[in-house]
Amino acid sequence: MSNTLLQNCPPIILASNSPRRKSLLELIDLPFKAITSSVHEDFNINLKPIDFAKHYANLKTLDVAEKYPKHLVIGADTIVVLDNKIIGKPVDENDSKAMLRKLSGRTHTVITGVSLVWQEKNIIDNFNEETKVTFQKLTDDQIQYYIENYHPLDKAGSYGIQDWFAVCVKKIDGCFYNVMGFPLSKFYQHLTKIINEN
């Protein structure tokens, strides 16, 4: 992050405890503290996938921003979508296996909703990023190995593109970091615009 932006930037809070999102923000030298939101997703809510991701990103962000009005609060929600249906995080290993078998050899979409809220300035900026991901055809041995060694129960779609599972990804179309859970480039553009205008 440039010195000019840092000088003009308010204190920042990441409304998440995700280690991946933390590491991505650290990549761009952004000083922040992480405070976990108390919002929990309801996958039965009747929203289109893009609206779902943006809705929960905004709810998480507002939940934290209300307590810290002088801070710029960043929230995000990442989902995996196949056949226009949201695939969340697996509940157990059997669910994890079923998810990976369903995604095997096919192309799905990763959508991240991002919300930036700076209450003191009455700023709410919500946007999203989409990335298409195509898997190789997965064998049961590969799926079993991955689950046993990488325990992907905390990941939407039951995989992490940044770990061993990278060998199972045939191609991606769009932002790589979005698949990890946070679209860095698009976020930086929005952050820069907010800071420069305030």
C-alpha positions, -999 to +999 in steps of 0.1 A: +000+000+000+014+034-010+026+058+017+000+084+006-029+060+010-015+049+044-013+085+057-049+092+047-064+059+057-085+055+088-079+026+111-090-006+095-109-036+109-113-069+091-147-083+102-134-119+099-112-144+116-103-162+083-066-169+082-067-167+044-082-132+044-058-120+070-028-133+050-041-117+018-045-082+034-010-086+048+002-092+012-006-055+004+009-041+036-024-030+049-024-024+087-056-038+103-070-057+132-094-086+129-127-087+148-150-116+141-186-108+133-214-126+152-235-130+120-242-166+109-254-175+074-288-190+067-285-210+035-323-213+034-327-176+027-343-170-007-316-150-025-297-154-058-261-165-052-246-131-059-272-114-037-265-139-010-228-133-009-232-095-009-260-096+017-239-116+042-208-096+035-227-064+043-244-079+074-210-091+088-195-057+082-223-037+097-223-059+128-187-048+135-190-013+121-217-003+145-193-007+174-164+010+156-178+040+137-144+057+132-129+026+116-132+015+080-145-020+083-140-047+057-162-078+054-165-106+029-185-137+021-173-164-003-195-190-018-192-218-044-220-221-070-227-251-092-258-253-114-270-220-098-270-237-064-248-226-035-224-251-021-214-241+015-189-255+038-191-293+044-206-304+077-184-335+080-160-357+060-188-376+041-203-342+031-168-331+020-164-362-002-198-357-018-190-321-026-157-329-043-173-357-063-200-333-074-174-307-085-151-333-102-145-326-139-168-296-139-167-258-139-181-239-110-182-203-100-166-188-069-184-156-058-171-132-031-193-104-018-172-076-002-185-048+019-166-016+030-183+004+058-170+037+073-199+048+095-184+081+105-184+092+068-217+074+060-199+052+035-212+018+025-196+002-006-208-033-016-195-052-046-187-087-057-162-107-078-167-139-097-142-165-108-148-196-129-129-227-117-126-260-136-115-292-118-098-321-133-116-354-130-110-365-094-103-400-083-117-413-050-080-418-039-073-381-045-104-370-026-096-393+003-060-382+005-070-345+004-096-348+031-074-368+054-043-346+050-058-311+046-091-312+065-110-287+043-142-286+064-137-248+069-137-240+032-166-233+009-168-261-017-145-282+005-112-272-011-084-246-010-069-236-043-037-225-024-028-259-010-023-294-024-056-293-042-040-269-067-030-301-087-067-309-092-075-275-107-075-276-145-080-239-151-093-207-136-109-178-154-107-146-133-091-135-100-071-162-083-072-145-049-110-144-052-110-182-050-089-180-018-117-158-004-108-122-011-105-104-045-074-082-037-072-062-069-108-051-070-108-044-033-077-022-036-094-002-064-125+004-041-104+012-011-083+037-030-114+055-043-129+058-008-097+071+007-089+096-021-125+110-020-125+114+018 
